[in-house]
């Protein structure tokens, strides 16, 4: 996680500051350039998913989504 934060901070997409309430922790915040990059990534998701799952019919995509949803549910 530290490596990811280091990279984001070096690229100017995030900022790390000491947490004033807990000096062992850092508060990580997104910068304006980070918000722009995030928006670009979110805009690219539909095209990515369309390309990734192009071989599945709409029915098969719904089935896959349902199955994956079940797998992600918390266990009782």
PyMOL Python script that loads the backbone (N, CA, C, O; Angstrom):
from pymol import cmd

cmd.read_pdbstr("""\
ATOM      1  N   UNK A   1       0.821  -1.188   0.000  1.00  0.00           N
ATOM      2  CA  UNK A   1       0.000   0.000   0.000  1.00  0.00           C
ATOM      3  C   UNK A   1       0.869   1.257   0.000  1.00  0.00           C
ATOM      4  O   UNK A   1       0.548   2.252  -0.650  1.00  0.00           O
ATOM      5  N   UNK A   2       1.953   1.192   0.728  1.00  0.00           N
ATOM      6  CA  UNK A   2       2.847   2.351   0.782  1.00  0.00           C
ATOM      7  C   UNK A   2       3.404   2.653  -0.603  1.00  0.00           C
ATOM      8  O   UNK A   2       3.505   3.816  -0.992  1.00  0.00           O
ATOM      9  N   UNK A   3       3.764   1.614  -1.346  1.00  0.00           N
ATOM     10  CA  UNK A   3       4.288   1.803  -2.690  1.00  0.00           C
ATOM     11  C   UNK A   3       3.268   2.458  -3.621  1.00  0.00           C
ATOM     12  O   UNK A   3       3.620   3.311  -4.435  1.00  0.00           O
ATOM     13  N   UNK A   4       2.024   2.060  -3.497  1.00  0.00           N
ATOM     14  CA  UNK A   4       0.967   2.653  -4.316  1.00  0.00           C
ATOM     15  C   UNK A   4       0.817   4.129  -3.963  1.00  0.00           C
ATOM     16  O   UNK A   4       0.749   4.982  -4.848  1.00  0.00           O
ATOM     17  N   UNK A   5       0.767   4.421  -2.679  1.00  0.00           N
ATOM     18  CA  UNK A   5       0.652   5.821  -2.240  1.00  0.00           C
ATOM     19  C   UNK A   5       1.865   6.633  -2.682  1.00  0.00           C
ATOM     20  O   UNK A   5       1.725   7.787  -3.089  1.00  0.00           O
ATOM     21  N   UNK A   6       3.051   6.038  -2.602  1.00  0.00           N
ATOM     22  CA  UNK A   6       4.261   6.736  -3.048  1.00  0.00           C
ATOM     23  C   UNK A   6       4.124   7.138  -4.517  1.00  0.00           C
ATOM     24  O   UNK A   6       4.390   8.284  -4.879  1.00  0.00           O
ATOM     25  N   UNK A   7       3.711   6.196  -5.355  1.00  0.00           N
ATOM     26  CA  UNK A   7       3.572   6.475  -6.770  1.00  0.00           C
ATOM     27  C   UNK A   7       2.530   7.545  -7.063  1.00  0.00           C
ATOM     28  O   UNK A   7       2.760   8.437  -7.880  1.00  0.00           O
ATOM     29  N   UNK A   8       1.379   7.453  -6.389  1.00  0.00           N
ATOM     30  CA  UNK A   8       0.321   8.446  -6.585  1.00  0.00           C
ATOM     31  C   UNK A   8       0.775   9.825  -6.123  1.00  0.00           C
ATOM     32  O   UNK A   8       0.471  10.835  -6.758  1.00  0.00           O
ATOM     33  N   UNK A   9       1.498   9.855  -5.022  1.00  0.00           N
ATOM     34  CA  UNK A   9       1.974  11.134  -4.499  1.00  0.00           C
ATOM     35  C   UNK A   9       3.041  11.731  -5.426  1.00  0.00           C
ATOM     36  O   UNK A   9       3.020  12.930  -5.703  1.00  0.00           O
ATOM     37  N   UNK A  10       3.966  10.904  -5.901  1.00  0.00           N
ATOM     38  CA  UNK A  10       5.015  11.394  -6.799  1.00  0.00           C
ATOM     39  C   UNK A  10       4.431  11.921  -8.106  1.00  0.00           C
ATOM     40  O   UNK A  10       4.962  12.860  -8.699  1.00  0.00           O
ATOM     41  N   UNK A  11       3.323  11.302  -8.554  1.00  0.00           N
ATOM     42  CA  UNK A  11       2.675  11.751  -9.792  1.00  0.00           C
ATOM     43  C   UNK A  11       1.765  12.956  -9.557  1.00  0.00           C
ATOM     44  O   UNK A  11       1.239  13.535 -10.508  1.00  0.00           O
ATOM     45  N   UNK A  12       1.581  13.331  -8.294  1.00  0.00           N
ATOM     46  CA  UNK A  12       0.746  14.483  -7.978  1.00  0.00           C
ATOM     47  C   UNK A  12      -0.739  14.184  -7.896  1.00  0.00           C
ATOM     48  O   UNK A  12      -1.559  15.102  -7.911  1.00  0.00           O
ATOM     49  N   UNK A  13      -1.097  12.896  -7.807  1.00  0.00           N
ATOM     50  CA  UNK A  13      -2.510  12.510  -7.769  1.00  0.00           C
ATOM     51  C   UNK A  13      -3.064  12.361  -6.353  1.00  0.00           C
ATOM     52  O   UNK A  13      -4.278  12.298  -6.156  1.00  0.00           O
ATOM     53  N   UNK A  14      -2.175  12.307  -5.382  1.00  0.00           N
ATOM     54  CA  UNK A  14      -2.596  12.167  -3.979  1.00  0.00           C
ATOM     55  C   UNK A  14      -1.626  12.939  -3.100  1.00  0.00           C
ATOM     56  O   UNK A  14      -0.506  13.264  -3.495  1.00  0.00           O
ATOM     57  N   UNK A  15      -2.103  13.217  -1.890  1.00  0.00           N
ATOM     58  CA  UNK A  15      -1.283  13.940  -0.917  1.00  0.00           C
ATOM     59  C   UNK A  15      -1.395  13.200   0.419  1.00  0.00           C
ATOM     60  O   UNK A  15      -2.484  12.813   0.841  1.00  0.00           O
ATOM     61  N   UNK A  16      -0.262  13.015   1.062  1.00  0.00           N
ATOM     62  CA  UNK A  16      -0.221  12.371   2.378  1.00  0.00           C
ATOM     63  C   UNK A  16       0.160  13.386   3.431  1.00  0.00           C
ATOM     64  O   UNK A  16       1.110  14.152   3.268  1.00  0.00           O
ATOM     65  N   UNK A  17      -0.599  13.380   4.522  1.00  0.00           N
ATOM     66  CA  UNK A  17      -0.285  14.265   5.650  1.00  0.00           C
ATOM     67  C   UNK A  17      -0.448  13.464   6.934  1.00  0.00           C
ATOM     68  O   UNK A  17      -1.292  12.572   7.025  1.00  0.00           O
ATOM     69  N   UNK A  18       0.361  13.792   7.910  1.00  0.00           N
ATOM     70  CA  UNK A  18       0.218  13.108   9.205  1.00  0.00           C
ATOM     71  C   UNK A  18      -1.164  13.349   9.776  1.00  0.00           C
ATOM     72  O   UNK A  18      -1.702  14.453   9.695  1.00  0.00           O
ATOM     73  N   UNK A  19      -1.729  12.306  10.354  1.00  0.00           N
ATOM     74  CA  UNK A  19      -3.016  12.418  11.026  1.00  0.00           C
ATOM     75  C   UNK A  19      -2.755  13.065  12.385  1.00  0.00           C
ATOM     76  O   UNK A  19      -2.035  12.501  13.209  1.00  0.00           O
ATOM     77  N   UNK A  20      -3.329  14.234  12.621  1.00  0.00           N
ATOM     78  CA  UNK A  20      -3.061  14.951  13.869  1.00  0.00           C
ATOM     79  C   UNK A  20      -3.578  14.203  15.089  1.00  0.00           C
ATOM     80  O   UNK A  20      -3.070  14.388  16.195  1.00  0.00           O
ATOM     81  N   UNK A  21      -4.587  13.359  14.892  1.00  0.00           N
ATOM     82  CA  UNK A  21      -5.151  12.604  16.008  1.00  0.00           C
ATOM     83  C   UNK A  21      -4.325  11.358  16.333  1.00  0.00           C
ATOM     84  O   UNK A  21      -4.385  10.848  17.452  1.00  0.00           O
ATOM     85  N   UNK A  22      -3.555  10.867  15.356  1.00  0.00           N
ATOM     86  CA  UNK A  22      -2.771   9.647  15.555  1.00  0.00           C
ATOM     87  C   UNK A  22      -1.488   9.776  14.741  1.00  0.00           C
ATOM     88  O   UNK A  22      -1.491   9.552  13.531  1.00  0.00           O
ATOM     89  N   UNK A  23      -0.407  10.134  15.396  1.00  0.00           N
ATOM     90  CA  UNK A  23       0.840  10.416  14.682  1.00  0.00           C
ATOM     91  C   UNK A  23       1.423   9.200  13.980  1.00  0.00           C
ATOM     92  O   UNK A  23       2.346   9.343  13.178  1.00  0.00           O
ATOM     93  N   UNK A  24       0.911   8.010  14.260  1.00  0.00           N
ATOM     94  CA  UNK A  24       1.378   6.817  13.549  1.00  0.00           C
ATOM     95  C   UNK A  24       0.726   6.687  12.179  1.00  0.00           C
ATOM     96  O   UNK A  24       1.198   5.920  11.340  1.00  0.00           O
ATOM     97  N   UNK A  25      -0.339   7.418  11.946  1.00  0.00           N
ATOM     98  CA  UNK A  25      -1.128   7.281  10.722  1.00  0.00           C
ATOM     99  C   UNK A  25      -0.982   8.503   9.828  1.00  0.00           C
ATOM    100  O   UNK A  25      -0.558   9.574  10.263  1.00  0.00           O
ATOM    101  N   UNK A  26      -1.341   8.313   8.580  1.00  0.00           N
ATOM    102  CA  UNK A  26      -1.356   9.394   7.600  1.00  0.00           C
ATOM    103  C   UNK A  26      -2.763   9.516   7.017  1.00  0.00           C
ATOM    104  O   UNK A  26      -3.468   8.521   6.850  1.00  0.00           O
ATOM    105  N   UNK A  27      -3.153  10.735   6.715  1.00  0.00           N
ATOM    106  CA  UNK A  27      -4.391  10.981   5.986  1.00  0.00           C
ATOM    107  C   UNK A  27      -4.001  11.119   4.515  1.00  0.00           C
ATOM    108  O   UNK A  27      -3.137  11.926   4.174  1.00  0.00           O
ATOM    109  N   UNK A  28      -4.629  10.341   3.653  1.00  0.00           N
ATOM    110  CA  UNK A  28      -4.349  10.391   2.225  1.00  0.00           C
ATOM    111  C   UNK A  28      -5.543  11.049   1.551  1.00  0.00           C
ATOM    112  O   UNK A  28      -6.682  10.612   1.717  1.00  0.00           O
ATOM    113  N   UNK A  29      -5.271  12.107   0.787  1.00  0.00           N
ATOM    114  CA  UNK A  29      -6.346  12.812   0.087  1.00  0.00           C
ATOM    115  C   UNK A  29      -6.024  12.867  -1.404  1.00  0.00           C
ATOM    116  O   UNK A  29      -4.862  12.861  -1.811  1.00  0.00           O
ATOM    117  N   UNK A  30      -7.079  12.922  -2.196  1.00  0.00           N
ATOM    118  CA  UNK A  30      -6.923  12.978  -3.646  1.00  0.00           C
ATOM    119  C   UNK A  30      -6.774  14.441  -4.075  1.00  0.00           C
ATOM    120  O   UNK A  30      -7.430  15.327  -3.527  1.00  0.00           O
ATOM    121  N   UNK A  31      -5.913  14.680  -5.049  1.00  0.00           N
ATOM    122  CA  UNK A  31      -5.699  16.032  -5.566  1.00  0.00           C
ATOM    123  C   UNK A  31      -6.597  16.255  -6.790  1.00  0.00           C
ATOM    124  O   UNK A  31      -7.290  15.344  -7.243  1.00  0.00           O
ATOM    125  N   UNK A  32      -6.568  17.473  -7.308  1.00  0.00           N
ATOM    126  CA  UNK A  32      -7.361  17.764  -8.512  1.00  0.00           C
ATOM    127  C   UNK A  32      -6.933  16.882  -9.682  1.00  0.00           C
ATOM    128  O   UNK A  32      -7.782  16.379 -10.419  1.00  0.00           O
ATOM    129  N   UNK A  33      -5.631  16.691  -9.860  1.00  0.00           N
ATOM    130  CA  UNK A  33      -5.183  15.827 -10.964  1.00  0.00           C
ATOM    131  C   UNK A  33      -5.593  14.379 -10.715  1.00  0.00           C
ATOM    132  O   UNK A  33      -5.875  13.647 -11.663  1.00  0.00           O
ATOM    133  N   UNK A  34      -5.629  13.962  -9.457  1.00  0.00           N
ATOM    134  CA  UNK A  34      -6.110  12.623  -9.118  1.00  0.00           C
ATOM    135  C   UNK A  34      -7.586  12.461  -9.450  1.00  0.00           C
ATOM    136  O   UNK A  34      -8.011  11.411  -9.932  1.00  0.00           O
ATOM    137  N   UNK A  35      -8.364  13.506  -9.188  1.00  0.00           N
ATOM    138  CA  UNK A  35      -9.793  13.463  -9.533  1.00  0.00           C
ATOM    139  C   UNK A  35      -9.988  13.356 -11.040  1.00  0.00           C
ATOM    140  O   UNK A  35     -10.855  12.619 -11.510  1.00  0.00           O
ATOM    141  N   UNK A  36      -9.182  14.089 -11.791  1.00  0.00           N
ATOM    142  CA  UNK A  36      -9.278  14.031 -13.255  1.00  0.00           C
ATOM    143  C   UNK A  36      -8.914  12.638 -13.768  1.00  0.00           C
ATOM    144  O   UNK A  36      -9.585  12.098 -14.647  1.00  0.00           O
ATOM    145  N   UNK A  37      -7.855  12.066 -13.218  1.00  0.00           N
ATOM    146  CA  UNK A  37      -7.437  10.727 -13.625  1.00  0.00           C
ATOM    147  C   UNK A  37      -8.514   9.700 -13.270  1.00  0.00           C
ATOM    148  O   UNK A  37      -8.800   8.801 -14.062  1.00  0.00           O
ATOM    149  N   UNK A  38      -9.104   9.830 -12.096  1.00  0.00           N
ATOM    150  CA  UNK A  38     -10.178   8.930 -11.677  1.00  0.00           C
ATOM    151  C   UNK A  38     -11.371   9.038 -12.617  1.00  0.00           C
ATOM    152  O   UNK A  38     -11.953   8.021 -12.993  1.00  0.00           O
ATOM    153  N   UNK A  39     -11.741  10.249 -12.999  1.00  0.00           N
ATOM    154  CA  UNK A  39     -12.865  10.447 -13.920  1.00  0.00           C
ATOM    155  C   UNK A  39     -12.573   9.787 -15.265  1.00  0.00           C
ATOM    156  O   UNK A  39     -13.462   9.174 -15.855  1.00  0.00           O
ATOM    157  N   UNK A  40     -11.343   9.904 -15.754  1.00  0.00           N
ATOM    158  CA  UNK A  40     -10.968   9.260 -17.013  1.00  0.00           C
ATOM    159  C   UNK A  40     -11.071   7.745 -16.906  1.00  0.00           C
ATOM    160  O   UNK A  40     -11.548   7.081 -17.825  1.00  0.00           O
ATOM    161  N   UNK A  41     -10.621   7.203 -15.780  1.00  0.00           N
ATOM    162  CA  UNK A  41     -10.681   5.753 -15.574  1.00  0.00           C
ATOM    163  C   UNK A  41     -12.133   5.287 -15.522  1.00  0.00           C
ATOM    164  O   UNK A  41     -12.483   4.267 -16.116  1.00  0.00           O
ATOM    165  N   UNK A  42     -12.979   6.038 -14.809  1.00  0.00           N
ATOM    166  CA  UNK A  42     -14.386   5.656 -14.716  1.00  0.00           C
ATOM    167  C   UNK A  42     -15.061   5.719 -16.081  1.00  0.00           C
ATOM    168  O   UNK A  42     -15.903   4.877 -16.392  1.00  0.00           O
ATOM    169  N   UNK A  43     -14.702   6.709 -16.899  1.00  0.00           N
ATOM    170  CA  UNK A  43     -15.271   6.829 -18.242  1.00  0.00           C
ATOM    171  C   UNK A  43     -14.860   5.658 -19.134  1.00  0.00           C
ATOM    172  O   UNK A  43     -15.598   5.279 -20.044  1.00  0.00           O
ATOM    173  N   UNK A  44     -13.679   5.083 -18.873  1.00  0.00           N
ATOM    174  CA  UNK A  44     -13.162   3.994 -19.698  1.00  0.00           C
ATOM    175  C   UNK A  44     -13.748   2.633 -19.335  1.00  0.00           C
ATOM    176  O   UNK A  44     -13.600   1.682 -20.103  1.00  0.00           O
ATOM    177  N   UNK A  45     -14.405   2.516 -18.190  1.00  0.00           N
ATOM    178  CA  UNK A  45     -14.903   1.225 -17.715  1.00  0.00           C
ATOM    179  C   UNK A  45     -15.889   0.568 -18.684  1.00  0.00           C
ATOM    180  O   UNK A  45     -15.705  -0.606 -19.008  1.00  0.00           O
ATOM    181  N   UNK A  46     -16.929   1.267 -19.166  1.00  0.00           N
ATOM    182  CA  UNK A  46     -17.879   0.581 -20.057  1.00  0.00           C
ATOM    183  C   UNK A  46     -17.221  -0.026 -21.305  1.00  0.00           C
ATOM    184  O   UNK A  46     -17.535  -1.153 -21.687  1.00  0.00           O
ATOM    185  N   UNK A  47     -16.319   0.715 -21.929  1.00  0.00           N
ATOM    186  CA  UNK A  47     -15.641   0.187 -23.120  1.00  0.00           C
ATOM    187  C   UNK A  47     -14.770  -1.015 -22.758  1.00  0.00           C
ATOM    188  O   UNK A  47     -14.726  -2.001 -23.494  1.00  0.00           O
ATOM    189  N   UNK A  48     -14.077  -0.927 -21.621  1.00  0.00           N
ATOM    190  CA  UNK A  48     -13.239  -2.040 -21.165  1.00  0.00           C
ATOM    191  C   UNK A  48     -14.080  -3.288 -20.930  1.00  0.00           C
ATOM    192  O   UNK A  48     -13.730  -4.373 -21.393  1.00  0.00           O
ATOM    193  N   UNK A  49     -15.189  -3.133 -20.211  1.00  0.00           N
ATOM    194  CA  UNK A  49     -16.045  -4.282 -19.924  1.00  0.00           C
ATOM    195  C   UNK A  49     -16.659  -4.847 -21.196  1.00  0.00           C
ATOM    196  O   UNK A  49     -16.767  -6.063 -21.350  1.00  0.00           O
ATOM    197  N   UNK A  50     -17.060  -3.967 -22.107  1.00  0.00           N
ATOM    198  CA  UNK A  50     -17.611  -4.425 -23.375  1.00  0.00           C
ATOM    199  C   UNK A  50     -16.614  -5.273 -24.150  1.00  0.00           C
ATOM    200  O   UNK A  50     -16.970  -6.311 -24.708  1.00  0.00           O
ATOM    201  N   UNK A  51     -15.363  -4.826 -24.182  1.00  0.00           N
ATOM    202  CA  UNK A  51     -14.330  -5.581 -24.875  1.00  0.00           C
ATOM    203  C   UNK A  51     -13.978  -6.875 -24.175  1.00  0.00           C
ATOM    204  O   UNK A  51     -13.739  -7.896 -24.819  1.00  0.00           O
ATOM    205  N   UNK A  52     -13.948  -6.827 -22.853  1.00  0.00           N
ATOM    206  CA  UNK A  52     -13.581  -8.010 -22.078  1.00  0.00           C
ATOM    207  C   UNK A  52     -14.624  -9.108 -22.192  1.00  0.00           C
ATOM    208  O   UNK A  52     -14.286 -10.286 -22.307  1.00  0.00           O
ATOM    209  N   UNK A  53     -15.882  -8.721 -22.160  1.00  0.00           N
ATOM    210  CA  UNK A  53     -16.965  -9.705 -22.143  1.00  0.00           C
ATOM    211  C   UNK A  53     -17.723  -9.773 -23.464  1.00  0.00           C
ATOM    212  O   UNK A  53     -18.891 -10.163 -23.492  1.00  0.00           O
ATOM    213  N   UNK A  54     -17.057  -9.390 -24.570  1.00  0.00           N
ATOM    214  CA  UNK A  54     -17.718  -9.357 -25.873  1.00  0.00           C
ATOM    215  C   UNK A  54     -18.269 -10.708 -26.308  1.00  0.00           C
ATOM    216  O   UNK A  54     -19.256 -10.764 -27.042  1.00  0.00           O
ATOM    217  N   UNK A  55     -17.644 -11.803 -25.864  1.00  0.00           N
ATOM    218  CA  UNK A  55     -18.086 -13.140 -26.289  1.00  0.00           C
ATOM    219  C   UNK A  55     -19.361 -13.593 -25.577  1.00  0.00           C
ATOM    220  O   UNK A  55     -19.961 -14.593 -25.970  1.00  0.00           O
ATOM    221  N   UNK A  56     -19.782 -12.871 -24.532  1.00  0.00           N
ATOM    222  CA  UNK A  56     -20.980 -13.264 -23.778  1.00  0.00           C
ATOM    223  C   UNK A  56     -22.205 -12.525 -24.302  1.00  0.00           C
ATOM    224  O   UNK A  56     -22.145 -11.348 -24.657  1.00  0.00           O
ATOM    225  N   UNK A  57     -23.298 -13.243 -24.338  1.00  0.00           N
ATOM    226  CA  UNK A  57     -24.569 -12.601 -24.705  1.00  0.00           C
ATOM    227  C   UNK A  57     -25.040 -11.752 -23.522  1.00  0.00           C
ATOM    228  O   UNK A  57     -24.537 -11.909 -22.410  1.00  0.00           O
ATOM    229  N   UNK A  58     -26.002 -10.854 -23.757  1.00  0.00           N
ATOM    230  CA  UNK A  58     -26.536 -10.077 -22.636  1.00  0.00           C
ATOM    231  C   UNK A  58     -27.063 -10.969 -21.503  1.00  0.00           C
ATOM    232  O   UNK A  58     -26.880 -10.645 -20.329  1.00  0.00           O
ATOM    233  N   UNK A  59     -27.705 -12.072 -21.840  1.00  0.00           N
ATOM    234  CA  UNK A  59     -28.201 -12.998 -20.814  1.00  0.00           C
ATOM    235  C   UNK A  59     -27.048 -13.601 -20.025  1.00  0.00           C
ATOM    236  O   UNK A  59     -27.115 -13.703 -18.800  1.00  0.00           O
ATOM    237  N   UNK A  60     -25.987 -14.001 -20.730  1.00  0.00           N
ATOM    238  CA  UNK A  60     -24.825 -14.584 -20.050  1.00  0.00           C
ATOM    239  C   UNK A  60     -24.133 -13.549 -19.164  1.00  0.00           C
ATOM    240  O   UNK A  60     -23.632 -13.892 -18.093  1.00  0.00           O
ATOM    241  N   UNK A  61     -24.099 -12.299 -19.592  1.00  0.00           N
ATOM    242  CA  UNK A  61     -23.508 -11.238 -18.764  1.00  0.00           C
ATOM    243  C   UNK A  61     -24.312 -11.054 -17.483  1.00  0.00           C
ATOM    244  O   UNK A  61     -23.739 -10.894 -16.405  1.00  0.00           O
ATOM    245  N   UNK A  62     -25.631 -11.077 -17.597  1.00  0.00           N
ATOM    246  CA  UNK A  62     -26.477 -10.947 -16.392  1.00  0.00           C
ATOM    247  C   UNK A  62     -26.258 -12.130 -15.458  1.00  0.00           C
ATOM    248  O   UNK A  62     -26.183 -11.959 -14.241  1.00  0.00           O
ATOM    249  N   UNK A  63     -26.154 -13.345 -16.033  1.00  0.00           N
ATOM    250  CA  UNK A  63     -25.910 -14.534 -15.215  1.00  0.00           C
ATOM    251  C   UNK A  63     -24.565 -14.427 -14.488  1.00  0.00           C
ATOM    252  O   UNK A  63     -24.469 -14.711 -13.294  1.00  0.00           O
ATOM    253  N   UNK A  64     -23.547 -14.021 -15.216  1.00  0.00           N
ATOM    254  CA  UNK A  64     -22.221 -13.864 -14.609  1.00  0.00           C
ATOM    255  C   UNK A  64     -22.261 -12.832 -13.488  1.00  0.00           C
ATOM    256  O   UNK A  64     -21.695 -13.047 -12.416  1.00  0.00           O
ATOM    257  N   UNK A  65     -22.926 -11.722 -13.737  1.00  0.00           N
ATOM    258  CA  UNK A  65     -23.044 -10.672 -12.728  1.00  0.00           C
ATOM    259  C   UNK A  65     -23.748 -11.200 -11.478  1.00  0.00           C
ATOM    260  O   UNK A  65     -23.339 -10.906 -10.355  1.00  0.00           O
ATOM    261  N   UNK A  66     -24.796 -11.974 -11.681  1.00  0.00           N
ATOM    262  CA  UNK A  66     -25.533 -12.551 -10.551  1.00  0.00           C
ATOM    263  C   UNK A  66     -24.659 -13.519  -9.755  1.00  0.00           C
ATOM    264  O   UNK A  66     -24.646 -13.487  -8.524  1.00  0.00           O
ATOM    265  N   UNK A  67     -23.938 -14.371 -10.460  1.00  0.00           N
ATOM    266  CA  UNK A  67     -23.070 -15.354  -9.792  1.00  0.00           C
ATOM    267  C   UNK A  67     -21.958 -14.641  -9.012  1.00  0.00           C
ATOM    268  O   UNK A  67     -21.692 -14.973  -7.857  1.00  0.00           O
ATOM    269  N   UNK A  68     -21.322 -13.673  -9.643  1.00  0.00           N
ATOM    270  CA  UNK A  68     -20.251 -12.932  -8.951  1.00  0.00           C
ATOM    271  C   UNK A  68     -20.808 -12.176  -7.746  1.00  0.00           C
ATOM    272  O   UNK A  68     -20.147 -12.083  -6.712  1.00  0.00           O
ATOM    273  N   UNK A  69     -22.012 -11.639  -7.874  1.00  0.00           N
ATOM    274  CA  UNK A  69     -22.648 -10.963  -6.747  1.00  0.00           C
ATOM    275  C   UNK A  69     -22.833 -11.908  -5.565  1.00  0.00           C
ATOM    276  O   UNK A  69     -22.610 -11.524  -4.417  1.00  0.00           O
ATOM    277  N   UNK A  70     -23.236 -13.134  -5.844  1.00  0.00           N
ATOM    278  CA  UNK A  70     -23.401 -14.132  -4.770  1.00  0.00           C
ATOM    279  C   UNK A  70     -22.082 -14.434  -4.099  1.00  0.00           C
ATOM    280  O   UNK A  70     -22.020 -14.561  -2.876  1.00  0.00           O
ATOM    281  N   UNK A  71     -21.014 -14.552  -4.896  1.00  0.00           N
ATOM    282  CA  UNK A  71     -19.701 -14.847  -4.329  1.00  0.00           C
ATOM    283  C   UNK A  71     -19.176 -13.726  -3.451  1.00  0.00           C
ATOM    284  O   UNK A  71     -18.393 -13.967  -2.532  1.00  0.00           O
ATOM    285  N   UNK A  72     -19.601 -12.507  -3.729  1.00  0.00           N
ATOM    286  CA  UNK A  72     -19.118 -11.351  -2.971  1.00  0.00           C
ATOM    287  C   UNK A  72     -19.939 -11.057  -1.726  1.00  0.00           C
ATOM    288  O   UNK A  72     -19.577 -10.180  -0.941  1.00  0.00           O
ATOM    289  N   UNK A  73     -21.041 -11.777  -1.532  1.00  0.00           N
ATOM    290  CA  UNK A  73     -21.869 -11.567  -0.348  1.00  0.00           C
ATOM    291  C   UNK A  73     -21.127 -12.057   0.896  1.00  0.00           C
ATOM    292  O   UNK A  73     -20.439 -13.077   0.848  1.00  0.00           O
ATOM    293  N   UNK A  74     -21.264 -11.337   2.004  1.00  0.00           N
ATOM    294  CA  UNK A  74     -20.623 -11.794   3.239  1.00  0.00           C
ATOM    295  C   UNK A  74     -21.220 -13.129   3.698  1.00  0.00           C
ATOM    296  O   UNK A  74     -22.417 -13.375   3.551  1.00  0.00           O
ATOM    297  N   UNK A  75     -20.377 -13.961   4.242  1.00  0.00           N
ATOM    298  CA  UNK A  75     -20.854 -15.272   4.747  1.00  0.00           C
ATOM    299  C   UNK A  75     -21.519 -15.079   6.084  1.00  0.00           C
ATOM    300  O   UNK A  75     -21.085 -14.265   6.899  1.00  0.00           O
ATOM    301  N   UNK A  76     -22.590 -15.844   6.307  1.00  0.00           N
ATOM    302  CA  UNK A  76     -23.296 -15.720   7.609  1.00  0.00           C
ATOM    303  C   UNK A  76     -22.475 -16.218   8.772  1.00  0.00           C
ATOM    304  O   UNK A  76     -22.933 -16.177   9.913  1.00  0.00           O
TER     305      UNK A  76
END
""", "prot")
cmd.dss("prot")
cmd.show_as("cartoon", "prot")
cmd.util.cbc("prot")
cmd.orient("prot")
